[in-house]
């Protein structure tokens, strides 16, 4: 599964950072050996795993050519309108987005959304994934009204088609919280961040990196509201999780360090 980064705070308000609902499917144990498959299918899954590994390490430039190769492979193998092509497009669009290549990302993710809606219907959870990704991109571009409409639609689909406590609901909630924070709407951001945190702790346990991401983002709200003690406690917990689960040099860990430094500078101001 490709995960997304936490927010890096920019004084005096939070900066928007990438959050995506992109899930990269991986084969279930024994699946490849249980039935005949083409070599290209195996190559497709191998590429997905390599892309995810690079992404998880923050090696976005290294992951991008592999994602482009994966897209070309599935288009050749399955045709240009297959839902797996849309999954590949979302993966590539996310990589473009995190590198600031917004125009390329928009066309790629919009194409993924069109394929998902046509092939799976407008209420399918994979449609919500594309909606969420496009909403995140619009948020980064400060197209806030468009972004909120897309993310709210994604949230509704996830809640009704999956489960109100499903991890994908937390992804949409986190996106919504980031969008509200970017506009200074901290009273709106806090409850959706808290709900996302509760879902993630319940589903993944207290030491999962996604829990740290929620803690980091929620700490940002408290920082912006001047609740420095709460922000510090949440951020320290997030850093502990990141260090243990991702290591000290992962981009999310480094962003949390930067946020902690900013917090301490603010606290120590005369």
PAVEX-602175 format. One record per residue (C-alpha): residue number from 1; x, y, z. Coordinates in Angstrom, 2 decimals. Layout:
N
+------+---------+---------+---------+
| resi |      c1 |      c2 |      c3 |
+------+---------+---------+---------+
|  NUM |       X |       Y |       Z |
...
+------+---------+---------+---------+
This chain:
270
+------+---------+---------+---------+
| resi |      c1 |      c2 |      c3 |
+------+---------+---------+---------+
|    1 |    0.00 |    0.00 |    0.00 |
|    2 |    1.35 |    3.41 |   -0.88 |
|    3 |    1.14 |    5.70 |    2.08 |
|    4 |    1.26 |    9.42 |    2.13 |
|    5 |    3.18 |   12.04 |    3.96 |
|    6 |    2.35 |   14.02 |    7.03 |
|    7 |    1.93 |   17.76 |    7.11 |
|    8 |    5.01 |   19.95 |    7.44 |
|    9 |    3.92 |   23.02 |    9.36 |
|   10 |    4.60 |   26.45 |    7.92 |
|   11 |    4.27 |   29.26 |   10.41 |
|   12 |    1.74 |   30.61 |   11.15 |
|   13 |   -0.62 |   28.16 |    9.50 |
|   14 |   -0.40 |   24.61 |    8.28 |
|   15 |    0.74 |   23.85 |    4.77 |
|   16 |   -1.23 |   21.46 |    2.63 |
|   17 |    0.61 |   18.20 |    2.07 |
|   18 |   -0.26 |   15.13 |    0.09 |
|   19 |   -2.88 |   12.66 |    1.27 |
|   20 |   -4.19 |   10.03 |   -1.01 |
|   21 |   -6.53 |    7.11 |   -0.93 |
|   22 |   -4.38 |    5.20 |   -3.35 |
|   23 |   -4.17 |    1.53 |   -2.55 |
|   24 |   -1.90 |   -0.62 |   -4.63 |
|   25 |   -3.22 |   -4.14 |   -4.71 |
|   26 |   -0.80 |   -6.97 |   -4.07 |
|   27 |   -1.42 |  -10.64 |   -4.77 |
|   28 |   -2.72 |  -12.81 |   -1.96 |
|   29 |   -0.39 |  -15.58 |   -0.77 |
|   30 |   -0.49 |  -18.48 |   -3.17 |
|   31 |   -2.44 |  -16.59 |   -5.80 |
|   32 |    0.25 |  -16.58 |   -8.43 |
|   33 |    0.85 |  -20.32 |   -8.10 |
|   34 |   -2.83 |  -21.24 |   -7.87 |
|   35 |   -3.65 |  -20.53 |  -11.51 |
|   36 |   -1.78 |  -20.03 |  -14.79 |
|   37 |   -0.64 |  -16.47 |  -15.33 |
|   38 |    1.27 |  -14.63 |  -18.01 |
|   39 |    4.82 |  -13.57 |  -17.26 |
|   40 |    3.71 |   -9.97 |  -17.83 |
|   41 |    1.18 |  -10.29 |  -15.01 |
|   42 |    3.92 |  -11.38 |  -12.66 |
|   43 |    6.06 |   -8.47 |  -13.90 |
|   44 |    3.17 |   -6.09 |  -13.20 |
|   45 |    2.90 |   -7.20 |   -9.58 |
|   46 |    6.68 |   -7.07 |   -9.15 |
|   47 |    6.73 |   -3.51 |  -10.47 |
|   48 |    3.95 |   -2.52 |   -8.05 |
|   49 |    5.94 |   -3.87 |   -5.14 |
|   50 |    9.08 |   -2.06 |   -6.26 |
|   51 |    7.17 |    1.22 |   -6.72 |
|   52 |    5.61 |    0.90 |   -3.28 |
|   53 |    8.99 |    0.15 |   -1.70 |
|   54 |   10.58 |    3.23 |   -3.27 |
|   55 |    7.60 |    5.40 |   -2.31 |
|   56 |    7.67 |    4.22 |    1.29 |
|   57 |   11.32 |    5.27 |    1.46 |
|   58 |   10.56 |    8.67 |    0.00 |
|   59 |   12.43 |    7.83 |   -3.23 |
|   60 |    9.86 |    9.43 |   -5.52 |
|   61 |   12.14 |   10.14 |   -8.48 |
|   62 |   13.26 |    6.52 |   -8.48 |
|   63 |    9.68 |    5.26 |   -8.30 |
|   64 |    8.39 |    7.42 |  -11.15 |
|   65 |    9.96 |    5.65 |  -14.17 |
|   66 |    8.83 |    2.33 |  -12.75 |
|   67 |    5.28 |    3.67 |  -12.44 |
|   68 |    5.42 |    4.90 |  -16.03 |
|   69 |    6.65 |    1.46 |  -17.09 |
|   70 |    3.85 |   -0.19 |  -15.13 |
|   71 |    1.24 |    1.95 |  -16.85 |
|   72 |    2.57 |    1.08 |  -20.30 |
|   73 |    2.60 |   -2.60 |  -19.36 |
|   74 |   -1.00 |   -2.78 |  -18.13 |
|   75 |   -2.28 |   -0.72 |  -21.07 |
|   76 |   -0.64 |   -3.13 |  -23.48 |
|   77 |   -1.82 |   -6.16 |  -21.58 |
|   78 |   -5.38 |   -5.12 |  -20.65 |
|   79 |   -6.34 |   -2.21 |  -22.90 |
|   80 |   -6.56 |    1.47 |  -22.12 |
|   81 |   -9.94 |    1.42 |  -20.32 |
|   82 |   -9.39 |   -1.42 |  -17.83 |
|   83 |   -9.82 |   -0.60 |  -14.10 |
|   84 |   -6.27 |   -1.82 |  -13.47 |
|   85 |   -5.09 |    0.93 |  -15.82 |
|   86 |   -6.91 |    3.44 |  -13.60 |
|   87 |   -5.11 |    2.03 |  -10.55 |
|   88 |   -1.81 |    2.45 |  -12.36 |
|   89 |   -2.75 |    6.00 |  -13.37 |
|   90 |   -3.54 |    6.89 |   -9.75 |
|   91 |   -0.18 |    5.52 |   -8.70 |
|   92 |    1.65 |    7.59 |  -11.30 |
|   93 |   -0.46 |   10.67 |  -10.59 |
|   94 |    0.39 |   10.47 |   -6.91 |
|   95 |    4.09 |   10.38 |   -7.73 |
|   96 |    3.79 |   13.38 |  -10.02 |
|   97 |    1.82 |   15.19 |   -7.35 |
|   98 |    4.31 |   14.65 |   -4.53 |
|   99 |    7.05 |   16.02 |   -6.80 |
|  100 |    5.06 |   19.17 |   -7.60 |
|  101 |    4.21 |   18.17 |  -11.18 |
|  102 |    0.62 |   19.28 |  -10.73 |
|  103 |   -0.50 |   19.72 |  -14.34 |
|  104 |    0.67 |   16.21 |  -15.26 |
|  105 |   -0.86 |   14.80 |  -12.10 |
|  106 |   -4.25 |   16.38 |  -12.80 |
|  107 |   -4.61 |   14.92 |  -16.28 |
|  108 |   -3.48 |   11.50 |  -15.07 |
|  109 |   -5.80 |   11.37 |  -12.06 |
|  110 |   -8.75 |   12.76 |  -14.03 |
|  111 |   -8.28 |    9.97 |  -16.56 |
|  112 |   -8.24 |    7.42 |  -13.72 |
|  113 |  -11.50 |    8.88 |  -12.37 |
|  114 |  -13.15 |    8.71 |  -15.80 |
|  115 |  -12.16 |    5.05 |  -16.23 |
|  116 |  -13.34 |    4.09 |  -12.76 |
|  117 |  -16.72 |    5.80 |  -13.15 |
|  118 |  -17.30 |    4.29 |  -16.60 |
|  119 |  -16.18 |    0.77 |  -15.78 |
|  120 |  -17.27 |    0.42 |  -12.14 |
|  121 |  -20.11 |    2.91 |  -11.66 |
|  122 |  -20.20 |    6.23 |   -9.78 |
|  123 |  -20.57 |    4.72 |   -6.29 |
|  124 |  -17.69 |    2.25 |   -6.39 |
|  125 |  -14.96 |    2.62 |   -3.72 |
|  126 |  -12.31 |    2.87 |   -6.44 |
|  127 |  -14.14 |    5.94 |   -7.76 |
|  128 |  -13.76 |    7.40 |   -4.27 |
|  129 |  -10.02 |    6.72 |   -4.42 |
|  130 |   -9.71 |    8.78 |   -7.60 |
|  131 |  -11.98 |   11.50 |   -6.21 |
|  132 |   -9.86 |   11.72 |   -3.08 |
|  133 |   -6.64 |   11.92 |   -5.07 |
|  134 |   -8.01 |   14.68 |   -7.30 |
|  135 |   -9.35 |   16.56 |   -4.28 |
|  136 |   -5.92 |   16.42 |   -2.63 |
|  137 |   -4.36 |   17.85 |   -5.76 |
|  138 |   -6.88 |   20.70 |   -5.95 |
|  139 |   -6.18 |   21.47 |   -2.30 |
|  140 |   -2.49 |   21.83 |   -3.06 |
|  141 |   -3.44 |   24.23 |   -5.86 |
|  142 |   -5.69 |   26.20 |   -3.44 |
|  143 |   -8.79 |   25.28 |   -5.41 |
|  144 |  -10.51 |   24.76 |   -2.09 |
|  145 |  -14.19 |   24.66 |   -3.07 |
|  146 |  -13.55 |   22.11 |   -5.82 |
|  147 |  -11.35 |   20.09 |   -3.50 |
|  148 |  -13.90 |   19.96 |   -0.69 |
|  149 |  -16.70 |   18.82 |   -3.01 |
|  150 |  -14.57 |   15.94 |   -4.33 |
|  151 |  -13.32 |   14.83 |   -0.93 |
|  152 |  -16.80 |   15.00 |    0.62 |
|  153 |  -18.12 |   12.83 |   -2.21 |
|  154 |  -15.26 |   10.36 |   -1.67 |
|  155 |  -16.00 |   10.27 |    2.07 |
|  156 |  -19.70 |    9.55 |    1.46 |
|  157 |  -18.88 |    6.69 |   -0.92 |
|  158 |  -16.39 |    5.18 |    1.51 |
|  159 |  -18.82 |    5.41 |    4.42 |
|  160 |  -21.78 |    3.93 |    2.53 |
|  161 |  -20.04 |    1.33 |    0.36 |
|  162 |  -17.47 |    0.11 |    2.87 |
|  163 |  -17.84 |    0.81 |    6.58 |
|  164 |  -17.82 |    4.02 |    8.66 |
|  165 |  -14.76 |    2.60 |   10.47 |
|  166 |  -12.89 |    1.48 |    7.34 |
|  167 |   -9.30 |    2.75 |    6.94 |
|  168 |  -10.27 |    4.39 |    3.64 |
|  169 |  -12.75 |    6.54 |    5.57 |
|  170 |   -9.79 |    7.73 |    7.64 |
|  171 |   -7.95 |    8.63 |    4.43 |
|  172 |  -10.81 |   10.87 |    3.30 |
|  173 |  -11.17 |   12.36 |    6.77 |
|  174 |   -7.47 |   13.14 |    6.85 |
|  175 |   -7.71 |   14.81 |    3.46 |
|  176 |  -10.64 |   16.88 |    4.67 |
|  177 |   -8.74 |   17.90 |    7.80 |
|  178 |   -5.76 |   19.03 |    5.74 |
|  179 |   -8.04 |   21.04 |    3.49 |
|  180 |   -9.69 |   22.77 |    6.44 |
|  181 |   -6.32 |   23.45 |    8.08 |
|  182 |   -4.96 |   25.01 |    4.90 |
|  183 |   -7.81 |   27.52 |    5.07 |
|  184 |   -7.38 |   28.21 |    8.78 |
|  185 |  -10.61 |   26.36 |    9.61 |
|  186 |   -9.12 |   24.66 |   12.67 |
|  187 |  -12.42 |   24.16 |   14.48 |
|  188 |  -13.59 |   22.12 |   11.47 |
|  189 |  -10.28 |   20.30 |   11.10 |
|  190 |   -9.93 |   19.03 |   14.67 |
|  191 |  -12.98 |   16.69 |   14.83 |
|  192 |  -12.27 |   15.06 |   11.46 |
|  193 |   -8.62 |   14.52 |   12.41 |
|  194 |   -9.73 |   13.02 |   15.73 |
|  195 |  -12.11 |   10.65 |   13.97 |
|  196 |   -9.36 |    9.59 |   11.55 |
|  197 |   -7.01 |    8.97 |   14.48 |
|  198 |   -9.60 |    6.84 |   16.28 |
|  199 |  -10.22 |    4.70 |   13.20 |
|  200 |   -6.51 |    4.16 |   12.61 |
|  201 |   -5.74 |    3.28 |   16.22 |
|  202 |   -8.63 |    0.83 |   16.27 |
|  203 |   -7.76 |   -0.83 |   12.95 |
|  204 |   -3.96 |   -0.72 |   13.00 |
|  205 |   -2.92 |   -0.44 |   16.64 |
|  206 |   -1.23 |    2.41 |   18.44 |
|  207 |    2.21 |    2.07 |   16.81 |
|  208 |    1.28 |    2.22 |   13.12 |
|  209 |    2.79 |    4.97 |   10.91 |
|  210 |   -0.71 |    6.11 |    9.91 |
|  211 |   -1.43 |    6.76 |   13.59 |
|  212 |    1.71 |    8.92 |   13.67 |
|  213 |    0.50 |   10.81 |   10.61 |
|  214 |   -2.81 |   11.57 |   12.29 |
|  215 |   -1.03 |   12.64 |   15.49 |
|  216 |    1.30 |   14.91 |   13.54 |
|  217 |   -1.58 |   16.57 |   11.72 |
|  218 |   -3.67 |   16.94 |   14.86 |
|  219 |   -0.65 |   18.45 |   16.65 |
|  220 |   -0.54 |   21.01 |   13.85 |
|  221 |   -4.07 |   22.12 |   14.66 |
|  222 |   -3.20 |   22.54 |   18.34 |
|  223 |   -0.03 |   24.42 |   17.40 |
|  224 |   -2.00 |   26.81 |   15.21 |
|  225 |   -4.49 |   27.39 |   18.04 |
|  226 |   -1.69 |   28.07 |   20.53 |
|  227 |   -2.23 |   24.85 |   22.48 |
|  228 |    1.48 |   24.12 |   22.60 |
|  229 |    1.45 |   21.56 |   25.42 |
|  230 |   -1.04 |   19.34 |   23.57 |
|  231 |    0.85 |   19.81 |   20.32 |
|  232 |    4.13 |   18.79 |   21.94 |
|  233 |    2.70 |   15.62 |   23.50 |
|  234 |    1.15 |   14.50 |   20.20 |
|  235 |    4.23 |   15.33 |   18.18 |
|  236 |    6.57 |   13.52 |   20.56 |
|  237 |    4.40 |   10.43 |   20.28 |
|  238 |    4.37 |   10.71 |   16.48 |
|  239 |    8.16 |   10.99 |   16.36 |
|  240 |    8.56 |    7.91 |   18.55 |
|  241 |    6.35 |    5.90 |   16.19 |
|  242 |    8.10 |    7.19 |   13.06 |
|  243 |   11.55 |    6.41 |   14.45 |
|  244 |   10.54 |    2.90 |   15.43 |
|  245 |    8.52 |    2.01 |   12.32 |
|  246 |   10.14 |    4.03 |    9.52 |
|  247 |   13.58 |    4.98 |   10.80 |
|  248 |   15.22 |    8.35 |   11.50 |
|  249 |   15.83 |    9.33 |    7.87 |
|  250 |   12.38 |    8.73 |    6.38 |
|  251 |   10.73 |   11.89 |    4.95 |
|  252 |    7.84 |   11.66 |    7.41 |
|  253 |   10.26 |   11.40 |   10.35 |
|  254 |   12.27 |   14.36 |    9.08 |
|  255 |    9.10 |   16.45 |    8.66 |
|  256 |    8.08 |   15.62 |   12.22 |
|  257 |   11.53 |   16.71 |   13.43 |
|  258 |   11.08 |   20.01 |   11.57 |
|  259 |    7.66 |   20.49 |   13.13 |
|  260 |    9.07 |   19.79 |   16.59 |
|  261 |   11.86 |   22.31 |   16.03 |
|  262 |    9.31 |   24.92 |   14.94 |
|  263 |    7.22 |   24.20 |   18.03 |
|  264 |   10.18 |   24.57 |   20.37 |
|  265 |   11.24 |   27.82 |   18.70 |
|  266 |    7.74 |   29.16 |   19.20 |
|  267 |    7.57 |   28.08 |   22.83 |
|  268 |   10.98 |   29.60 |   23.62 |
|  269 |   10.28 |   32.98 |   22.04 |
|  270 |   10.60 |   35.81 |   24.59 |
+------+---------+---------+---------+
